[in-house]
């Protein structure tokens, strides 16, 4: 049976707390935004204060937020399982796999913001699909899935879009 190991110093204990806060935050916001978005898609009348024209966009944004939060959660858990990186760049534990990503303070900030990318990318991606594909109805029929995947891959979608404009407009 594995022993519980006390972290040796305050910097590592703070990183551990920060990782746990990130994990809880990402779990809560991914579930809340998923169910909020699913309700907005399937029962839009539950949001009477929201103008009718905004209901689909809000639903897509919430589900995209959820997808991006899930992507951030998996990144957080992978790094947390690998170890920590101190402010000076030193890994903990010392025998942690070299070159592997570890949890650190700078990355923790990215984890808090990442879900918001999905909230913006998902509706934008869906608009793009409806304008630039031959059969946009295929994507509208599975709008929740499309929004979740767009959020999950938000960082990659943004990179693709940036490269598309660079290649098409030579900018």
Protein Blocks (a to p, Z undefined) as FASTA:
>chain_A
ZZddddfbfklmmmmmmmmmmmmmmmmmmmmmmmmmmmmmmmmmlmmmbcfklmmmmmmm
mmmmmmmmmmmmmmmmmmmmnoccdfkopacdfklcehiacddfklmmmmmmmmmmmmmm
mmmmmmmmmmmcfblmlmmmmmmmmmmmmmmmmmmmmmmmmmmmmmmnoZZ
